[in-house]
Amino acid sequence: MHAVNSHNRDIAALLNAAAQRAGRFLEQLPSRSVAPSPAAIARLARLDGPLPEGPMDPTEVLRALDEYGSPATIASAGGRYFGFVIGGALPASLAANWLVSAWDQNAGLRATSPVAAAIEDIALRWLLELLRLPKDAAVAFVTGATVASFTALAAARHALLGRLGWDVERQGLWGAPRLRVLVSDEVHVSVLKALSLLGLGRDAHEVLPVDKQGRIREDLLPKLDDRTIICIQAGNVNTGAFDPARVICEAARNAGAWVHVDGAFGLWARGAPSLAALTDGLETADSWALDGHKWLNVPYDSGIAIVRSEPDHRAAMTCSAAYLGSSNGREPYHYTPELSRRARAVDVWAALKSLGRSGVADLIEQSCAQARVVAAGLRAAGFNVLNEVVLNQILVSFGEADVTHEIVTEIQHEGTCWCGATVWQGHTAMRISISGWATTNDDIERSLGAITSTAARILEERQKTTRRTVAG
Ligand SMILES: *Cc1c(COP(=O)(O)O)cnc(C)c1O
């Protein structure tokens, strides 16, 4: 008994040490460079060495991790990281994530974690209500939007082949009727990966043309039929644009086709009343994929798959064995690719509990308002904003591709903020994504200042070089 108690005291002390180190890390975020220094990355070698022959004091393990690991992080949890589409971690959600790790629950079965199963029930109900999606849709808590699309498209594959008399889970795709997959010219690579994992082929689809913002051209929509899966987007990763969901879903419904929505970050816009027009009609699709770890600001990793037809979702994902038992409630493992699994829904539950409906709306609207400020500031400085800033994504070009690349690299190096490069319909651009709860208006001003002054300096240096070359 004594030994156990002292063991628990040691763990509490260790976790307190972890909390202190994490607290210091978070406190430094507002003042540190967003990118780690090359020296900090080089020091990661100190974590290496031969496989330890014996045990080490956990306090020392933690110390090494913090001393060499923390400085080599990208400060994406802070307010001035604008790369890809990456949210931070809301305080309540981060704290819940820690507690979940202490619980160490296997969230696959109700029997292995009644608490995880109960919280999934609540979180999924809240999500469907917040996103205004069908109340009886099925929901799965997975690792990210890639796996969420995989899960949802497995349900689509089941449903469409099932109607043709084919049981794909039992028979596989050997000799199955051919399905038709339509994706936008702007499809996210993760949807193609999901299609390839499902045996539907990464390149075996038809491509739908898009307009200048990357939206599917509804006037060029081909005739749909009941063998067709059509993948649309809520939130283009470059422009933030939304495909015309209402028109596409209506055509699909009439034809018996299945509409899958990749809404990794954009679907959260349904939590903001001011964006209702943009997200109109998405509720009439058949399945949706989104990420908790993006705009909801849940720690990694957190993806969510939602399928209108619960039986199709369950049939595609279920696995049954006598030893797994059964219960009266919803069994989480019937809906996910995984069996054993972390209690991910708890982080989502904590985010929704701490923000509430108005908090989610404020978070989304804050990011969009900040995006408009950044776009206006870039335009005022004479730079070319390539997209209509309808959401949280901004594309800016500084001229030729190599100039834009040089400026992006220099901005990352300068450290005030972090933005990446992309190619938008043939034009190289810097992409700015504002998705973090922690981004303040001051962060926006500082970052905008750093971007415009860095760009101006590089452009001036280039001009001087050109003049010298011409003179020489
Ligand atoms: C991020 C993103 C994905 C992939 O999500 P993961 O969480 O990385 O799997 C898919 N689609 C869009 C539009 C995204 O922004």
The ligand as a Gaussian input file, in Angstrom:
#p B3LYP/6-31G(d) Opt

LIG

0 1
 C       -6.639000      19.787000     -44.113000
 C       -7.580000      19.396000     -45.167000
 C       -7.812000      18.041000     -45.453000
 C       -7.037000      16.925000     -44.796000
 O       -7.245000      16.906000     -43.411000
 P       -6.277000      16.082000     -42.444000
 O       -6.795000      16.434000     -41.099000
 O       -4.886000      16.584000     -42.685000
 O       -6.420000      14.641000     -42.760000
 C       -8.760000      17.742000     -46.401000
 N       -9.427000      18.702000     -47.051000
 C       -9.233000      20.019000     -46.821000
 C      -10.034000      21.029000     -47.560000
 C       -8.299000      20.400000     -45.856000
 O       -8.100000      21.701000     -45.605000

